[in-house]
Amino acid sequence: MIHRLFVLALLTVSASAAAQTPGPSGPRPMKLIDLLEVPSLGDPRLSPDGRQLLYVLSTADWKAGRRVGHIWRANVAGGGSLQMTGGQRGESSPRWSPDGRVIAFVATRDTGTGSAQIYLINDAGGEARPLTHHATAVANITWSPSGDALYFVAEEAKTKEARERDRQKDDVYAFDENYQQRHLWKVAVADGSERRVTEGNYSVLDYELSRDGTKLTVRRAPDPLLGDADQSEVWVMRADGSDATQLTHNQVDESDAQLSPDNSQVLFHAGANAKFETYYNDNLFVVPAAGGVAKPLVPDLPYDVINARWSRDGQSIFFVANLGVHSELFQVAVASGRLRQLTDGAHAIRGWEYDPESGRHILSFDESTNPGDVWEIGADGAAPTQISHVFDRLARDYRLPRQEKITWKGADGVTVEGLLFYPLDYQPGSGKRYPLVVQSHGGPASSDQFGFHGSWGSYAPVLTAMGYAGYGNAFLRDMVGHYYQNAHLDVLAGMDKVIALGVADSARLIAMGWSAGGHMTDKLITFTHRLKAASAGAGAVNWISMYAESDIRTYRTPWFGGTPWQKNAPIDVYWNNSPLKDIANARTPTLVFVGENDPRVPMPQSVELYRALKSNGVPTHLYVAPREPHGWAELRHQLFKMNAELDWFERYTTGRTYVWEKAPAGGGEPARADAEVSRQ
């Protein structure tokens, strides 16, 4: 049996907490606008001398209707932060030059190309200058060790004839063939001259430059389509693209391929076992750079690897792993496979970077009161020290929910773990019970972990402020040969666990989720009548049609034992695992949400669910967000989704009247990230 992590978040809300207002100096419960205006911090980068830190801080810009990210610089030793960029459309991917004097980043500005390009700015500040004027958008930038050039990936430009056909609207295209291959380029810092590194009828999905700058690892696939990523393979070549050697030959999607410090071995991780059979937890693999058999470094590694890096001397590997409700940093010895855990806490690790020169780790801890300030771990492995203080105000200004890991037995006796979020006014032993919101995570091969949980998809700080309790599972069960066998039973057992704890009211249960969490919600409303309300976001309801409609099919083939198109296709397995098969059982008032341009769980899945519910007299609405892909990005769409859910939950669970929150009048200004920062 293949086991994967599965976390389910349980939320409880209290009416009295929602009505509370803070005193002049006391914290108050969070509301939706408060939550949407919490910035996000990503891509932390340590300077070569270890004294400064770059990161991207994204804040809510209500006038633009989205979050806009800018590059900030902080002193590692303390002393405040400085905003380095301020373009209208934002910036990303800050990268220090090897000497630390120049910062490269990616932005879309008025350079005549209309696409994202590389810009350079001095560490001392001043105006940024464009380095590239590439015909297409650039991405994934890396400095050469000498500092005289940068590498980047970009789509091939359309031919002159293709551009003319587009201009004339002679633009009929072949489905799943209307793409441009992606290749690797190198640009000289001195004059902006560009040189192609790779060429051919394939796409470079990602790459990594060796530490001495002489070689490259490249992950290349037949095309850039996400659904074909399992056909990608790891190659190694010289830095100029010559002498390319293919290292892997499988049907597994590899990640983080990189050469060892002496260029003799290549490390990568992949969701496979030693035979490269798919749909396993991600494990670490090492393969000789000259070619040979890729082998798992720790065959029985009990964790799911998220990302990994060679140590400075190549004798060990650092990696971040998912342990269920938390993720941690580890070190593993290459020769012996001996593991050493470097962090331990009620947190999820985001944005981890390792600096081989100093041996220091830079990482963000997502915690219950802090969604991701940056911390440092020294080469000696001492306790982490905090560098940035962007989110210090949250614990000061707001009442935030207590989180707790809980465990229970699944229907087959297996132990399942999850997170329980308590209502803000919860008093142990009071006898008061709360409505319970069950939040199933996406993935499905992922887990809910300790953290701030302030996204538009879950918004635990607001739900608990309104008096709801919540929980989420940390254990994804065997899905091979089926989709729903134990997972939905685990959810129901988790509900019973929270009821048995004396927290949840068995008469006021709610289910919600997005993507795989939407799949789970679809299943629950057809399996049980215990729910009073539900919200299904971007969920699959018919696995037969879903297989063809989605841009990803890789994992669904092992789930159901083949494709729905092959000879003797397992159609009965697909249909028996489709919530639509049992939709006549549904009685729960259910909201349905989907992005109009969702390629992952396309809109027809939500239409099938909505029309079935409506035809059977089940209260429902289908809300479609224009322009949105699988994950919604526009602020007003996110606000609408949360408002609609809270209104629905209150109507069918508590009977209270919900007053919708409105976006800031006049579009608003970008949210301030920190009152103590200065702007350059």
MOQUILIN-V598430 format. One record per helix or strand of 2 or more residues. SS is the DSSP state (H for helix, E for strand). FROM is the first residue (numbers start at 1). TO is the last residue. If there is no record, write none. Layout:
BEGIN
ss=SS from=FROM to=TO
ss=SS from=FROM to=TO
END
This chain:
BEGIN
ss=E from=4 to=13
ss=H from=15 to=19
ss=E from=28 to=29
ss=H from=32 to=36
ss=E from=40 to=46
ss=E from=52 to=61
ss=E from=66 to=75
ss=E from=81 to=83
ss=E from=91 to=96
ss=E from=102 to=107
ss=E from=117 to=122
ss=E from=129 to=130
ss=E from=138 to=143
ss=E from=149 to=155
ss=H from=160 to=167
ss=E from=182 to=188
ss=E from=194 to=196
ss=E from=203 to=209
ss=E from=215 to=221
ss=H from=226 to=231
ss=E from=233 to=238
ss=E from=245 to=246
ss=E from=254 to=259
ss=E from=265 to=272
ss=E from=278 to=288
ss=E from=295 to=296
ss=E from=304 to=310
ss=E from=316 to=322
ss=E from=327 to=333
ss=E from=339 to=341
ss=E from=348 to=355
ss=E from=360 to=367
ss=E from=370 to=377
ss=E from=385 to=386
ss=H from=392 to=397
ss=E from=398 to=399
ss=E from=403 to=409
ss=E from=415 to=421
ss=E from=434 to=440
ss=H from=460 to=465
ss=E from=467 to=476
ss=H from=487 to=500
ss=E from=504 to=514
ss=H from=516 to=527
ss=E from=531 to=537
ss=H from=543 to=549
ss=H from=554 to=560
ss=H from=571 to=576
ss=H from=579 to=585
ss=E from=590 to=595
ss=H from=603 to=615
ss=E from=620 to=625
ss=H from=635 to=654
ss=H from=665 to=667
ss=E from=678 to=679
END
